[in-house]
Amino acid sequence: MSISSANALGFTPLDSQPPTPSATAIVEFVGDDTKYESSPPLCALRGCGMLKPAENNCTMNICCSSCYLNHHSIDIGDWAIENPMGFLVVRVCGKTFPHRNELKNTLGLEYDFRNKDFKGAFPEDSQRIVVIEKFCKKHRLSLYVDGEERYNPIEARKQEKKQTKLTLDELENLDEFNLGEWLPILEQAADEADIGEVGVVKWNEPAENGAGFKEVSVDEGTVPIQFDYDALSKDTQFHPLRDIQKQVLGPMMEAVKGGYRNIVLECPTGSGKSALAKTIAQAFGVPAYIVTHLKGLQAQYLKEMPYMKSVMGRGNYDCLLDVEAGCDDVKLAYEALEAATDKSPEKCSAALAPCKYAKGFKCTKMTPKDEMGVYNFNADPNKMCDYYGALTRAQKAMFFVGNTAYMMAINKSGKVLPKRPFLIVDEAHQLANNMMSFHSLTVSQRMLEKLFRLPTQQDISNAKSEKKKDIFRKQRETLFKVFDGNGSFGVPQLKSMTLTTPLEERKKSLQTFGRYLFALREEIKRKMRDKDAQTKYDKRELSYASNCVSRIDDLLGSIATDWENWVYQVDEHNEYPTWVAFKPLKVADYSEELLLGLGQQRIFMSGTILDYEIFGRELGLKEDETTFIKVDYSPFPEQNRPIYTHIKGGKLSRKERGLESYKKCADAIAQIAAKYPDQKGLILPFTDDIENGIVEALKDNHPLVYARLRQHSKIPKERDAVFREFEDEQNNEILISTYANQGFDGKMVDFTVIAKIPFGPLGDIQVKAKAENDPKWYQMMTAVELAQMMGRCVRSEDDKGDVYIIDPSFMFHFERGMKNNPLARILPPYVAESIIHNR
């Protein structure tokens, strides 16, 4: 219990002379008949409160505001407070994780691990309650006072939408989580004159026959191809273009004019790839799709260049019709359409609208289609619903910026997106993995719990009676019994595939899983049709169920046509399997259908392509249609980005990690942190298990370093909130994160610690099969991940950041490597040189 919470419950500083006993606060432990009371101070030190059971002689002391000793820790969430003394019980819930320190240390609340919220008790007239309410409003947390709702952020948000408008003065607040709200506002800032002079070079359709593979190397001494680059950048925010941009734009334009369908560009951090993406399409004056798997990068494009347009997934937009989510009644849909206005009743999203569910319903608020089913994007977007209006505006724009997952989903769904002259993929080193993830599916107990509204294991633990626990267990057992086709949907009890599993056995297992997935899909669809007010899905559940059905359909179709490309892995650690995962071995045959077919010419940009042969093979690119442009130097001075390997931690392979190895890692991190007592740091542990082990080791052995740690949850919005706070606050915190391996802009960080070489998990059958088939692929993917990790803290020419690799096996892999293929040969030259010069 914190000091302020102890105060709130009546344990306050006392004078040196013990006072006369006063009224006691009665506290009852939930699930126990014993009552406890607070008495006058019995601690040897002045003013210490005590909780004493009324019916026995056992005593339990709590933290006193005078002596500051925590004699016995008590979680206020476990106590129901009878309130004869005028105290109010305050509860704060919602996305509390990013604000946990302030809630606990500043506002005096205690975390309730059972209910996942913060609680406290304060006098009725306490100013603290007013402060807590202001805090909740600022950070959009739910507030309850004595069980009554005082503030609801969802309702408040609805009111704010009606009453307030975003302005361009607040553009710096645009990010991946509020992008949907900002898209209409960006229209105000969109001025196509800011694009610059368009169509300086004539564009021709690429040749049908490849011109032959071409590789272009760029170093610091490379003279740019002669061209008036200033004509492209004049009157734009990118004027003048940097030298490195001129060095690569020339070969890029030559490749486009030469008819190459694939232009692969490896260009280091700081080269300005977003400017290159814009300028190459501008030069030829043709429309382009710009695609990235990072929503944060998508937001960055739009923030920097508002004349670019984007569209979010359908679930981010409201339907204009006054119907229930998932309405499949054509008659009701047409009646609602006739009564519709240009203002949504906010009853369902575009993802759950009748245009998607009611067969035969043709909504006039959509982008119109011709008789061949092709969308007419010349239509007026102002006469459409918000979703189709945004889609049409994006198609009318020269630049259409999209998230990889959305673009793959919409492109695969039919004749929605027309082919454009350019498809530009940023952070392209992740594209093959993005495609594999898009095709993959894991059926887990968590998924089934959500689909069938089953009690969780946590619900069973929290149940107050054995009878209730038994009811919950029986509900789970009925559904989680191994699939038998008679109402049970537990994962079939089959063995995981191995590299030696015979083809015939694999085929039979996939057929069994196919029957299971088909039955599961039909049951989900049946529940989606349920109209009973008591049992039907709500909007969120319906959206989740619809997505599950779509992914199961996709998986069943893929297995039916190409079953040998699929691997499967089943949980074998429990008596009955709790999950099964299905993953493809390759996506080269699907890449055109998924995404690449959207561009006549495709430009792939990344700082870590590393090996074109493997990159091209993974995506199915034809070598004779490809130009590979590789920049061999960094625009950042080497002294600003040293990479050190002399401080060693413990071995963290799955077989060798343990208390001793985690302690060695903690010792190494503490040694490094001591060099930067007043600066921010970043620890990249690579896996959750390693993160937990390092945190515990620091807590036990280096509490001062542990006190500097900053962690985040797996919830995207909470993670982003932690990242923002970490970036904005002036302190010496050290962020430890598995997510920050890629895509995190750590320019505020002065040192980065890499705990382990990021080898792919060979316990994953997909990774193991691919590594067995192609060892070079496995090493290349490791090098890509490592290079991304090393580039987190130096993001511009003025940044300076030190990188420490504490994996004791690193130099072996760097100098010799597996099968005599050292990392020194695979990593970018400027990275390898920094390691050698600072070893």
N, C-alpha and C positions, 0 to 999 in steps of 0.2 A: 504494500500500500504506500502511495507517495505521501510526502509530508502534508501537502495541501488537502489530500483526501482524509488524512487523519484529523486535520483541523476541522474539516467539514462534518465529521462524525462526532465532534465534541472533544477531541483530544488536543487541547490548546496549551500554549506556554503558560506556566504557572509561576507565581512568585517563589522566592526561596523557602517560605514557610508553607507547608502543606495546608490547603484550604479545607474547609468543612465539606464532607460529602454532599453532593448536590443530586438533582434528578438524574437518573440513569437512562441511557438509551438501550432499549431492548432489541437485540439482534437475534434473528432465528436462522439457523443453517438449513438450507433447502434439503428436504428429504430426511431431516433429523428432528426429533421432538425436543432435543436439548436447547434451552435458551441461554444466551450469554448476556452479560451486562458490562458496561464500562464503569469503572470505579475511579475514585481519586487516585493520584499517583502512588504506585507501589515500587517504582524503579528506584534504584539507589541514586540515580542522577535526577536532577531537578526536572519536574514536569513530564515524566514519562507516563503514558497511559497504559492500561492493561485491560485485556478482555478476559473475564473470569467466568467459567461455567457456574451457573447458579446451583447445580446439584452435585458437584464433586469438587475435589480440591485441585484439579489440573488448571494451570494458568498458561495463558498464551499472550505474550507481550507483542505490541505493534510498534511501528516507528513513531517516535515522539518528535515534535517540532522543536524541542529544546536540545535533547541529547543527540538527535539525529541517528539513533541506533535502530536498526531494523532487527529487533529480537525475534520476531516471527512474521514471516511474510503472509499476508492475507489477500486473496483476490476478491475484490468487492463484488464481482459478478456472481459469486456463489452465495451472496447474502440477500435475503429479503428483509427490508428494514421497516419495522413498525415505527410510526412517526409521531410520537407524542410531543416532540420538542420543536415542531415547526420546520422540519427539514423536507426538501424536495429531492426526489431521485431523478437524476438526469441521465439520459441514454443517447449516445451519438452513434449512428451506424451509417453504412454506405461504403464508399471508397475511402476508407480511413487510413489505409496503409501508408500512403505518402506523407500523411500528417501525424503519424503515430508519436513522433518525438514531442511535437507541440501539444498534442492532446494529453500526453502523460506528464511531461515535465513542466509545461507552462500553464496548462488549464487544470491540472490536478485530477485527471480522470485515470481510471484503471482499466486495463484491457481484460475483457471477459472471453477467455479462450473457448468456452463452450458455445456462446452465442455470437462470437466473432464481432463484438462491438465494444464501445468504451462506456463506462458507467462512473457515476459519482453521486454524492449527496451533499446538498448545500442548504443553508438557511433560506427561508422563503424570500427574504429581502436582500439576498446576497447579490452584489454587483457581478460576481463571477458568472451567474446564469446569463446575464445580459451579454457579457463578453463571449461566452460560449455560443450564444445565438448568433452574434455577429460573425464569429469564426465559421460557423456552419453555413451561413448564407454566403460568405466569401468563397468557401471551398466546396459548396454544393453537397453538404452532408445532411442526412436526415436527423432531426432533433425531436426527442420525446421528453416531456417533463411530467413526472408522476403518471406515466402511461398515456398521456394525451399528446397527440402530434402537434408540435409547435412550428416545425418548418419541414416542408416537403420539396426537395429540389426539382422533382419532375414537374409538379404543378407550377412551381415558380418559373420554371423554364418556359412552360407553355404561355404563361402570362407575359413573360419578357418578350417572347417572339411577337406577341400581338402589340406590345407597347413600344419596343425599342428596335432600332435598326443599326446594323454594323456600318462603320464608316471606313473610308480608305486610310484615315489617320491611324487606325488600329491594325494595319496590314501586317505588322511584325508578329501579330498573334496567330497568323495563319499557320496551321500545322496539319498533320495527317488525320487528326481526329475531328477537326472542325471544318475540313475542306468542303464538305457538302453545303454548309451554311455560307461559306465564302464565295462559292462559284457565282451566284447572282451579283454579288458586290464587285467581283473582279470585272464584270461587264463595264462598270463605270470607268475603270482604269484602262480598259483595252483601247489602244490606239495603234492601228496597224502601221502608221507612219513610223513607229518606233522600231519596226522590223528592219528598216534600212532599204537600200536599193535592191529590188528583187529582179531575178532573171538576168543576171549579168552574163551567164553562160547558158547556151542552149542545151536543153535536155532531150535525149533520144532514148527510145525504149531499148533495153539491153538486148544483146545479140542472142539468138537461139542457141548457137554453138559457143562453147567456152573458148576464151582466148588463151587459155593456159595459165597455170598457177604462177603467181608473181609475188615475191617477197621484197619488201622495201625496209631497209634499216635506217633509222634516224639517230644521229648522235649530235653532240653539242656543236660540232663544226659543220653540220649539214647546211648548205645554202638553200633557202626556200626557192621553189620554182618561181620564175619571174611571173608576177601577176599583180594587179592593182588591188591589194588586200584592203587598202584604206577605203576604196569605193564600197566595200561590203560593210565595213564597220562604222563608217561615217554616220553621225547622228544617232548612234545606238549606245547603250551603256557599256558595250564591249570595245569601244574605240580608245586607243588603237589596239589591234590584236597583239597578243604576246608573240614573242619569237617562236616559241614551241608550237603555237597554234598555226602560224604561217608555215612552219616546217612540215606539218602533217596535212594541212588543208590542200596543199599542192598535189601530193600523191593521191589524196582522196578524190579530188576533182578529176585527175587523170584516170583513175580507176572507173569513175562513173562514166566519163566520156568514152572509155575503152569498152564499155558494155559489160563489165563484170557484175554479176548478180550479187556477189557477196564481198563486202569490204570489211575486213576484220582489223580493228585498231586497238593495239595495246599501248596505252598512254598513261603515264604515272599520275598519282594524286597531285593536284595543283596545276594541271595542264588546262583546266577549264573545258571539260567535256560537254557541259551543257551549252556553252557558247559554240562549240564545234557542231553539235547537233543542230542548233538553230541556223548556223551560217551555211552549212553545206546545202540544206534545202533552200535557203534564201538565195544562194548563188545561182541555182538552177531554176528558181521560181516555180517550184512544184510542191504540192501538198505532201505532208509527211505524218506518219504515226510515230510518236516518241513513247517508248514503253520502258518501264522499270518495275522491278519487283518490290522496291522500297516505296511505300506510300509517302514517307517523309521526303524523298527525292522528288516524287511527283508534285508534292506541295511546293517544294523549292523552285521547280520549273515555273509553276504558275505565279508564285510570288515575284520572281525575278522578271518574268515576261508575261504580263497579264493578257497580252493579245493571243496567247495560246489558250486553247479551250480544253475542257475535260468533262467527263461524266462519271458519276459514281455508280455503284451497283443499285439495282432497282429497289432494294430494301431501304435506301436512304431517301426515297421520295414518297410522298403521300399520293394515293389515288384520289381523283376528283369525285368519284361516285360514292353515294351514301349507302354502302353495302357492308356486310360483315366480311372479315378477312376470309379468303378462300371461297367466296361465293361462286358456285358453279351453276346457278339457276339463270338460264338465258333470259327468261321473261323478266325476272327481278332486275337483271343487269340493264336491260333496255329501258325499263321504267326509271331506274336511277340515272341513266344517261340522259334521258329526256329532262329530268329535273336538275341536272348538274349545272353548277355555276363555275366561275373561274377560281373559286375558293374551296379548298378541300375541307370536308367534315372531319378529317383525320381519324377515320375509322379503320382504314387498312392501308398498307403500303402498296406501292406499284408491284412488288414481288408477289403479293397475295391478291392481286386485283382480278376481276372477272375476265379481263383480256388474256389472262394466263390460264385460268381454271375453267371458264365456261365455254365449252366447245360450241363453235358456230356463232359466237358473239363477236361482232365486228365493231370495235369502239372507234368513234370518230375523233377521239382525243389523242389517238396514236398518230405516229408518222404514217401517212398513207402508203399503200403498196400498189404496185401494178399487177396485171393479171398473171405475171410470172412469180409473184410473191416477193419482188424486189422493192425495197423501200425507196420512196421519192424524197430525197433530202433537200429538194428545192422548195418544198412546201414551207408555209409560214409557221415557225416554231411557237409564235405567240398564241396560236389557236390550239395548241396541244397541252397535255398534262405536263407537269414539271419534269418527269423522267424523259419522255419523248421529246420535249422541247429542248432539254439539255443535250440529248443525243444528236438532235438535228443541228443545233448550233455548233456542236463540236465538229460535225461532218462538214459544215459550211466553212469552217476555219481552215487556214493554211496548216496550222499545227494542232494535232489532236493528241493530247497527252493522256496516257492510260496506264493503269496498274496491270501487271502481267496476268494475274489470276483473272481479273475481270475481262481483259481482252481475249484470253483463251476461252473463257466460258461463253461469251457472247458470239465469238467467231465460230465456235463449234455448234452453236444452237441453230444456225441456218444462215439465210441470206440477209444478214443485218449490216455487216461492215463491208463496204466496197474496197477493192484493191486500190492502193495508192502507189505513186511512183517510188516513195521511200518508206521503209520500215526501219526505224532507228532504235536499237536496243541498248539502253544504258545499263551498266553493271552486268554485262552479258556473260561473265564467268559463271553466274548462277542460273543461266537460262535452262540448261539441260536438267538441273536439279529441280527447278520450278515446274518443269513439264512432268517430271517423274512424280513429284508431290501432287500435282493436279490429278494424275491418273491413279494414285495410290488410295487405299482405303483401309482403315482399321475399325473393326467392330469390337467394342469393348463393353464391359459392364456399365461404365459411366454413360456410354451412348444409349444403352438399353434402359438404364434408370431414367434418363430424360425422356425417351420416347414413350415409355410405359408408366411414367410417374411412380416409380418404385421407391420405397424407402431406402436410403443409403445406409452404409455401415455406421456412419456418424449418427444417423437417426436412431439406429438400434442402441448405440452406446448412450445416447441422450435420453432414451425412453425412461420414464420414472418408475415403471413397474415391470416385473417379469412377464406379466400377461401381455402387456403392450409389446414388449420385445419379441415374444413368441409369435404374435400376430405379424409383426414386421418380417421376421425370419421366414415364416410360411409364405408370405407374399413373394418374397425374393426367390425362395426355393421352387415355387410353382413355375415361375418364368425362367429361372436360370438353370433348371435341369437340362441336361444335354439334349439338344434338338432331336425331337422324335416325330415331328409333323403333326402332333396332336396338342398344340398349345404351349409347348415349351420352346424357348428361343435362346437357350444357352448355347455357347459355341460348341460345334461338333468336336468330339474327343478323338482327334486325329493327331498323328505325329507331325512335327514341323518338318519341312523339306530340308534335306541336306545336299551337299554337292554330289553325294553318291546315290541319292534316291533314284531308282529306275524310272524311266520315262512313263511306263505304264502305270506305276504306282502314283506318280505325280498327276497323271491324267485322271485317274479314279478319284483321288483326293479332291481335285478341283471340281469334278462333277458333283461330289457330295457337298462341297462348299457352295456350288452353284445352286443346288436345290435348297439349301439353307437360306441363301441370300434371296432367292426368288420368294420363298415363303415369308421371310421377314419383310420384304418389300410390300407384298400383298397385305400383310397385317398392318403395316404403317399406313398404307393407302386407305384401308378400311377405317382406321381411326381418324384419318383426315376427313373422311366423309361424315363422321359423327356430328349430328346437329344438336344433340342433347345439351342443354345449358349447363348441366352439372358435370358432364364428362368430356365435352368437346375440348379440343386444343384452344389455347389462347393464341394471340397473334405471334408471340415469340416462339411458342412451341410449334405452331403450324409452319412457320418459316424454317425452323430447324428440321422438322419432319420432311418438308418439301425438298430441302437440300440433300438429306439422306437418301431419299428416293432417287433423286437425280444422279447421285454418285453411285448408288448400287446399280442403276440402269447402265451407266457408263461402263462400270466394271464387268457386268455380265456380258455386255456386247463385246468388250475387248477380249475376255477370256474365251468366248465362243469362237472368235475369228483367229485368235493367235495365242492359244493357251501355253505354248512352249516359252513364250516371252515372260511368263508370270511366275513369281516365286511367292511362297506363303510361309508364314511363321506363326506358331501357336504357343500360347503361354503353357509352359510345362512345369511351372513351379508350384502349382496348386492341384488339389485333387481333381477339380473340374476346371478346365481352362477359362480364364476370365477375359481373354482377348484373342483375336486373330488378325494378322496384318497381311495385306496383299500389295505387292509392289512389282512394277515392270523392270525388266533388266535393261531395256533400251527404249528410247523414244524417237530414234532417228526416222522410223517409218511413219510417225504421227506428227512430226514437227511442222510440216507444211499445212496439214489440216488444223492443227492447234493454233498456230500463230504466223509462221513464216510466209504463208500464202498471202498475207495482207500486203506485202510489199513486192513491187517488181524488182527493186534493188534493195538489199538488206545491208544495213551498216551496224556492226556489232562493236561496242566500245567497252573497254574495261582496263583497269590498271594491272590485271593479273590473268591474261590469257595463257601465258607461259609456254604452252606447247600447242601450236596450231593444229598439228596432225590429230591429236586427241580431241581438241575442241571441235574441229570440223566433223570428225567421225561421230561424236556424240549427238550432233544436231543433224547429221545426214547431209552436210554441205558437199557439193561436188567440187573437187579440188581444182579442176580446170576452169571453174567459174569464179574463182576466189583470188583476191589480192589481200596479202597479210602485211600490214604496216606496223612496225615494231619500233618503239622509242626506247633507246638503250641508256638513257640518262635521266636523272631527276633534276627538276628546276630548283630544288631546295639545296642549299649548301650542306655538305656532309657533316660539318661540325654542329649543325642544328638538329641532326637526326642520328646520333650515335646508337649503336646496338651492342650491348655488353653481354658477355657470356661467362664471366669469371666468377660470379657468385652462384653457388650451387644449392639447389633445394634437394628434396627427396625424390625417389623414383615413384612415379604415379601411374605406372601401367596397372591394369586391373589385377594382375597377380601379385604385384609388389607393394601396392599402396596399403598403408596401415597407419597406426598411431605414430610410429617412429618416423615414417617418411613424411607425414603431414607436419610433424614437429620440425623436421629439417626445412620444409617449405616455409613454415611460419618464421623460423629463425632467419632464413634468407630474406623474406619480405620485411622483417623488422630491421635488418641491417640496411636494406635499401631505404625504407621509410625514414630512418634516422638521418639520412642525407638530405631529406626534404621535409624538415619539421614544420614549415609554414606553407607548404605547397600541396596542391591536389595531386592525387595519384589514381591509377586505374589498374586493377588486377583482372586478368582474363584467365579464368580457371578451365574453360572449355566445356566442362560437364557440370551438372548439378551436384553429383556426388563429390567431385573434387572441391567445388565451392563450399559445400557443407563441411568437408573435412578441414579445409584451410581455416574457415571461420572458427570452428571449434578449437583448433590448435592455437590460433591467435588469442582466443578468449582465455584459454588455460595458461598459456606461456608468455604472452605479450599483451596484457590488458590495455596498455596505453595505445598500442597500435589498433587493437580491437575497437577501442572507443572511437577511432577515426573512421571506421568502416561505414559504408552506406550500401544497403542492399535494396532490391525491389522484388515485387511479386511477379507472377507470370501473366497477370492481367494487363493487356496492352496499355490501357489508359493510366493505370497506376504506375506502370513502368515509365511511361512518358512523363508523368508528373515528377517522378524521382529524378529522371534525367534533367528536366528543366530546372528543378531546385538545385541540383548539383552544379549545373552550369551557371546559374545566377548568383548563388550564395558565395560570399567571400569567406572562405574558411580553408582548413587543411584536410578535408575529408578525402577518403580513398574509396572510390566506387569499385565494388566487386560484382561482375556481371558476366553471365554466359551469353547474353544477347548482344553485348557491345562488340563482339568479335568482328562484326561487319556492320556497316551502315551508321555507326555511332561517330558523330563529329566531336572528337575530344580535344578541340583546340585549347580548352581551359586546363588541360592536364599537363603536368610537368614530367611525370614519369609513368611508364607502363611496365607491368610485370606479367610475363607469359609463363605460366606455371608448367605447362606440358606441351610437347609437340602435338598438334591437333590431328593425330592419325584417325582415320575413319573407324567406326566401331565394327570390328570383325565378327562380333556376335550377331550383327544384323545380316541375315542371309543374302539380302540384295547386295550389300557392300562386299561381303565375302565372295560371292559368285563373280562380281565384276572384277574384284582384285585378283582372283584366281585366273580369270580369263585374260586379264591385262594388268600385270604388275605396274607398268608405267603409268596407267590411269590412277592407280592408288597413290603413288608417290606424287603425281602431279596435283591431285586434289588436296593432298596434305600441304604441298608447297603453296597452293593458292590460298588456303585458309590461313597459313602462317604469315604469308605476305600481307594479307588483309589485316591481321592482328597487329603486325608491326607498323602499320600505317595509320593507326587511330589517333595519335596525339600531335602529329605534324600535318596540318591541313592547308597551310599557306606559306609563302616565302618568309614571312616574319615570325612564324611559330618556331618554338624550340622544345623538343621533348626527348627524353632519354628512354630507351627500351632495354629491359633486362630479361633475358631468357634464362630461367633458373633450372630448366630440365637438365639433369646431369648427363643424359644420353645425347644431348643436342649435337655436340661437336663430332660424335661418331657419325651421326646421320648427315651432318653437314659436309664432312670430309670424305667419308667412305660410302655410307648409305647401304641400303639393301640391294643385293645383287649388283654391287659396284656401280650404283647410280646415285651419287651424292646430291644432297640438296643444293650444294654450291653450283652445280650445273643447271639446276632447274629454276632457282630463284632469279628475279631480275638482277642484272649485273650490279646496279647501284646499291642494292640491298646486300648482296654477297660481299661487295667491297667494304661496306661499313662494318660488317661482322668481322672481316679479316683485320681491318685497321684498328679495331677496338677490342680484340680478343684478349 
